[in-house]
Structures are given as structure tokens and as C-alpha cells.
Amino acid sequence: MKTKLPWLLAAFLGLVVVLSHAQNAAPAGSVSRFQLFPTNQGLYRLDTETGETFIYREGFLPEGTRQYRYNYWQRVDDRWVVHDPAEEARQALSSPR
């Protein structure tokens, strides 16, 4: 009986811990402000308050002997077009006026 008592006590305490965590679960109806959607093209983030959509960009820029890391969220418009401000400026400068 003395060897079974510690095991029964450990099992009881483990059951109490599991049941206490089950009662403190987050409510199912709560919606967070940002929802993430992974796809083959990248990771999309939807802002549920404003309705805006962004795509996550990351990479490295080679600058001489050092590489600089970048990461940012880029806005996607209503037609699911990703806008690159640098590319749009280059195209505006190269187009005839």
C-alpha cells in the first residue's frame, strides 16, 4: 500500500492539472484583430477592423561586403494586386509624358 500511495497521489494531481486547464480554455467566439493565411505565394494578414490585406516580405539586400536583412508587411489592394512603390516609381519615370 505504501508504494501505491505516491503513484495514486501523482495521478490525482495530474488529473487536477489537466482538468483545471480544460476549464480555462479561450472562448470559441472571440476573433482577433489580425488573421493570418499561409499560401504558396506567402503569408497574408487580414486586418478584421479595417478590412485591409497585407503580404509578408523578407529577404536580404547585398550591400558591399555586408548583407542587410529586411522584413515588412506590404499592402495588397482590393483586386489582390501587390503594390511595389519602388517599381511603380520606376515605371512612372520610364513612361512617356
N, C-alpha and C positions, 0 to 999 in steps of 0.2 A: 504494500500500500504506500510506503514511503517513497518508492521510486516512481509511482504513477502520479503522485500529487504534483510535482513540478511540471510534468507534461500536461496534466489537465489544467493547471493554472496558466501555462503558456498558451494553450489552445483557447482558453476562455478570454484571455487578454487580446489575443489576435482577432478573435471574433468581435470583441467590443470595438477594436480599432477599425475593422472593416465596416461594421455597421454604422459607426459614427461618421465615416467618410461618405457613406452612401446617403445619409440624411442631409449632408451639406452640399449636395450637388447644385450646380448653377441652374437657374430656371431655363426651360427649353424655349420660351418665347422671347428672350432678350436678343436683340440684334445689335451688333457692334457697329460703330460708325463706318469702319473700313472692312470690306470683304475682299479676300484675295482669291484669284482664279488662275491656277497654273495651266499653261497651254504649251503646245510645241513651239510657238513663237516667243514665249517669255512668260513673265509673271505680270498679271493685270491686277490693278487695285481699283475697286469701285467705292466712291465716297457716297454713302447712302443718304447723307444730308443734302448735298448739292447735286448729286447725280453725275458728277464728273468722273471720267475714267482715265487712268494713268497706266503706263507700262514701265517696268523697272529696267534700267540700263546700267551696265557696269563693264569695266574693262581697264585697259592700260594705255597711256599715251607715251610713246617713246620721246624723250627729251634729252638729246645728247647721250650721256652715259647712264643717266638715271631714268627710271620709268615712274610715271605718275599714275596713281590709281584714281579712277572716277567711278561714282555711282550716284544715280539720281532717278527720280520718277518723272517721266516725260508724258505730257498731256496727250490724250487721244480725243479727237473730235467726235461729233455725232455720227459721222459716216465711217468711223473706225479708221481714220487716216491719222498716222503718227506724224506730227509736225516737227521738223528739224529746223530751228531758227537759222542756223548757220547755212544749211543747204538752201533754204528759201531766200536768204540774202544773196548768196552766190548766184542763184538763178535770176534774181531781180537785177543784179548788176550786169549779167551777161545778155539779158534780153534787150532787143532794140527798143528805143523810146519813141 
